[in-house]
Amino acid sequence: MAARVPGGVTLPTGRVAAVRDLSREFGGRTVLDRLDLEIAEGEFIALLGRSGSGKSTLLRALAGLDDGTEGVVTVTGSVAVAFQEPRLIPWRRVRANVTLGLHAPDAGVRADAALAEVELTARADAWPLTLSGGEAQRASLARALVREPELLLLDEPFSALDALTRMTMHHLVLTLWSVHRPAVLLVTHDVDEALLLADRVLVLDGGRIAHESPVTARRPRHRDDPELVSLRSALLAALGVTAGGAA
């Protein structure tokens, strides 16, 4: 089991989390292989990789949700996670889902503020099963933000949404990030999504970080930006994708 070091320990100045020599096997197959990674305060990282490359495994290790890893995971602040499925409890109304597990005297006030930020005030008393896919994901984001995390982990939260809703969610996430400035680690299969959102894009392959690209283009970004066009080609090559398809 990885040694998980909680908040309060010292990392290099400006770092909110780090993993060292992180390894994980499933059924004899190595998914993470002595992986090293540091996450800076307030940075937005996107993590790409083929299916089964260990992206979600790394995210779960940072969240403290995987007790089968080996190595050291150090997190200096609070962590919140939003998953691909919103994971709302169907017998609790939206506001109650947002405050779930939040033990604070002002939990209700904080929940209302978070719901307002994700434009769900009118749905605070709704049942989860009455929400659209986009509304459910916004409720999931509110539940993460109400904890005021220093590290926000997003595990493919937009993959099941239609294109227009996904664009709306991209804008919302960037707005929330610019206001609250947590460090963000976004797991995604979408190269364009990674380039539109992140400051740094990583490609996971062979259990390690096989490629890293900083993204310096100003926001809002457009796919035809020359920097993004060049980075897209480099990232697709790192993922083994050629002009004719998969390598």
C-alpha distance (Angstrom), angle and dihedral (degrees) to the residues before:
residue distance angle dihedral
M1 . . .
A2 3.80 . .
A3 3.78 115.5 .
R4 3.80 103.0 -115.0
V5 3.79 112.3 -156.0
P6 3.82 111.8 -158.7
G7 3.77 130.3 -144.3
G8 3.77 117.6 -61.4
V9 3.80 98.1 55.0
T10 3.78 121.8 111.2
L11 3.76 124.1 -101.0
P12 3.80 125.6 171.0
T13 3.80 110.4 -69.3
G14 3.77 112.1 -77.4
R15 3.81 96.1 20.1
V16 3.80 122.1 121.3
A17 3.82 100.0 -179.7
A18 3.79 142.1 7.3
V19 3.79 139.0 179.7
R20 3.78 124.1 -156.8
D21 3.80 127.2 -164.7
L22 3.80 90.3 -15.3
S23 3.80 112.9 -177.8
R24 3.79 134.0 174.1
E25 3.78 133.2 176.8
F26 3.79 130.5 -167.2
G27 3.79 116.8 -165.1
G28 3.79 91.9 -21.9
R29 3.81 93.4 -48.7
T30 3.80 116.0 119.6
V31 3.80 110.6 -131.3
L32 3.81 99.7 166.5
D33 3.80 117.7 29.5
R34 3.82 114.5 -165.3
L35 3.78 90.4 -51.0
D36 3.81 120.8 -171.3
L37 3.80 124.4 -160.0
E38 3.80 138.2 158.1
I39 3.81 124.5 -162.6
A40 3.80 119.0 -156.7
E41 3.78 124.9 -142.9
G42 3.78 111.0 -87.2
E43 3.80 97.7 1.4
F44 3.79 123.1 134.4
I45 3.81 113.5 -136.9
A46 3.79 126.3 -175.3
L47 3.80 118.2 -158.6
L48 3.80 118.3 -153.7
G49 3.78 130.3 -177.0
R50 3.76 143.6 133.5
S51 3.79 119.5 -79.1
G52 3.79 109.4 -74.0
S53 3.80 93.4 19.5
G54 3.81 93.0 123.9
K55 3.80 101.8 -102.1
S56 3.79 95.9 132.7
T57 3.81 90.2 38.9
L58 3.80 89.9 59.1
L59 3.80 91.0 47.1
R60 3.81 91.7 50.0
A61 3.80 90.4 49.9
L62 3.81 90.8 53.8
A63 3.80 89.0 48.6
G64 3.79 92.0 51.0
L65 3.81 91.6 -117.4
D66 3.82 100.1 120.2
D67 3.80 118.6 67.7
G68 3.81 93.4 178.1
T69 3.80 98.3 75.2
E70 3.80 126.5 103.6
G71 3.79 123.7 -145.4
V72 3.79 135.0 45.0
V73 3.79 127.0 -52.9
T74 3.80 115.9 -171.2
V75 3.80 122.2 -171.5
T76 3.79 120.0 173.8
G77 3.79 99.4 -170.1
S78 3.78 144.4 26.4
V79 3.81 120.3 -56.0
A80 3.81 131.8 -151.5
V81 3.80 129.4 -176.9
A82 3.80 134.2 -153.7
F83 3.80 113.2 -168.7
Q84 3.80 134.0 -156.2
E85 3.81 87.7 -101.3
P86 3.82 112.0 51.6
R87 3.83 89.6 -132.5
L88 3.78 93.9 -152.3
I89 3.80 115.8 169.3
P90 3.81 104.8 -115.9
W91 3.81 96.5 -147.4
R92 3.81 93.5 55.2
R93 3.78 123.1 73.4
V94 3.79 119.6 -118.7
R95 3.81 95.8 -95.4
A96 3.81 91.1 49.2
N97 3.81 89.7 50.4
V98 3.79 90.7 53.1
T99 3.82 92.7 52.0
L100 3.82 94.2 43.0
G101 3.80 108.4 135.0
L102 3.81 92.6 -0.4
H103 3.78 107.0 130.2
A104 3.79 103.6 -169.0
P105 3.80 131.5 121.0
D106 3.80 90.6 -126.4
A107 3.82 95.5 44.2
G108 3.82 93.0 125.2
V109 3.79 93.5 49.9
R110 3.78 91.3 48.0
A111 3.80 91.3 48.1
D112 3.80 91.9 52.0
A113 3.80 90.2 49.6
A114 3.81 91.7 49.8
L115 3.80 92.0 47.8
A116 3.79 89.8 50.6
E117 3.81 90.0 52.8
V118 3.79 91.8 54.5
E119 3.83 91.3 42.3
L120 3.80 95.6 -114.0
T121 3.79 100.9 118.8
A122 3.80 91.2 116.0
R123 3.81 90.5 53.6
A124 3.81 97.9 47.8
D125 3.82 92.9 110.9
A126 3.81 95.6 39.2
W127 3.79 123.9 113.8
P128 3.82 113.6 -112.3
L129 3.81 93.4 -120.6
T130 3.81 89.7 62.7
L131 3.83 93.1 57.8
S132 3.77 124.9 99.8
G133 3.81 118.1 -123.0
G134 3.79 91.7 -98.7
E135 3.80 92.7 47.3
A136 3.78 91.2 50.4
Q137 3.81 91.1 52.2
R138 3.80 90.7 48.4
A139 3.81 88.9 52.4
S140 3.80 88.3 51.0
L141 3.81 89.9 51.7
A142 3.80 90.8 49.0
R143 3.81 89.7 52.6
A144 3.80 89.4 53.1
L145 3.82 95.7 44.1
V146 3.80 95.4 47.7
R147 3.80 86.8 69.6
E148 3.82 89.8 59.3
P149 3.82 92.7 -133.6
E150 3.76 124.7 -161.7
L151 3.81 88.0 -154.0
L152 3.82 120.0 39.6
L153 3.80 115.8 -167.8
L154 3.82 117.1 -160.4
D155 3.80 116.3 -169.8
E156 3.82 106.1 -163.6
P157 3.81 91.8 -55.3
F158 3.82 94.6 167.6
S159 3.81 101.6 43.8
A160 3.82 96.3 98.6
L161 3.81 95.2 46.8
D162 3.79 127.3 98.5
A163 3.80 117.9 -107.7
L164 3.81 97.2 -99.3
T165 3.80 93.9 46.2
R166 3.79 89.6 47.2
M167 3.81 90.7 54.7
T168 3.81 89.7 50.8
M169 3.80 90.8 50.0
H170 3.81 91.6 49.5
H171 3.80 89.9 55.7
L172 3.80 91.6 45.9
V173 3.80 94.2 50.1
L174 3.80 92.2 49.2
T175 3.80 90.5 48.7
L176 3.80 92.6 49.8
W177 3.80 91.3 45.4
S178 3.81 92.1 50.9
V179 3.81 90.4 51.7
H180 3.82 100.8 42.3
R181 3.83 99.9 25.5
P182 3.78 100.4 -152.8
A183 3.76 117.8 162.1
V184 3.81 106.7 -100.5
L185 3.78 129.8 -154.1
L186 3.81 110.2 -170.0
V187 3.80 119.4 -169.1
T188 3.80 110.2 -155.2
H189 3.80 143.1 153.8
D190 3.81 91.4 -151.5
V191 3.82 115.3 95.5
D192 3.81 92.9 -168.5
E193 3.81 91.2 50.6
A194 3.79 89.9 51.4
L195 3.81 92.3 50.9
L196 3.80 94.5 46.0
L197 3.81 93.8 51.3
A198 3.79 113.2 26.0
D199 3.81 137.6 79.0
R200 3.79 90.1 -156.5
V201 3.80 129.9 23.4
L202 3.80 122.0 -157.3
V203 3.79 129.3 -168.6
L204 3.79 117.1 -150.2
D205 3.80 115.6 -151.8
G206 3.78 133.4 151.8
G207 3.78 89.9 9.8
R208 3.79 94.4 -62.1
I209 3.80 140.9 78.0
A210 3.81 100.0 -82.8
H211 3.79 98.4 175.5
E212 3.80 137.6 17.3
S213 3.80 128.8 -169.8
P214 3.80 126.1 -179.9
V215 3.81 113.3 -145.5
T216 3.79 114.2 -146.1
A217 3.81 101.5 166.8
R218 3.79 113.0 125.7
R219 3.79 120.2 -109.2
P220 2.96 135.1 -81.1
R221 3.79 87.2 53.5
H222 3.78 128.8 -159.8
R223 3.78 126.1 -153.9
D224 3.81 92.5 -125.6
D225 3.82 92.2 58.6
P226 3.84 104.5 125.5
E227 3.81 92.1 -129.3
L228 3.80 92.1 52.1
V229 3.81 92.5 46.0
S230 3.80 90.2 53.8
L231 3.81 93.7 44.3
R232 3.79 91.3 47.7
S233 3.80 90.8 57.8
A234 3.80 91.5 48.0
L235 3.80 93.1 48.7
L236 3.80 93.5 47.3
A237 3.81 89.2 50.7
A238 3.82 89.7 50.3
L239 3.81 88.2 51.8
G240 3.80 90.6 51.7
V241 3.78 95.9 -108.1
T242 3.80 118.5 139.1
A243 3.79 131.2 -173.5
G244 3.79 88.3 -91.2
G245 3.80 95.2 48.8
A246 3.79 134.4 -91.8
A247 3.77 117.8 6.6
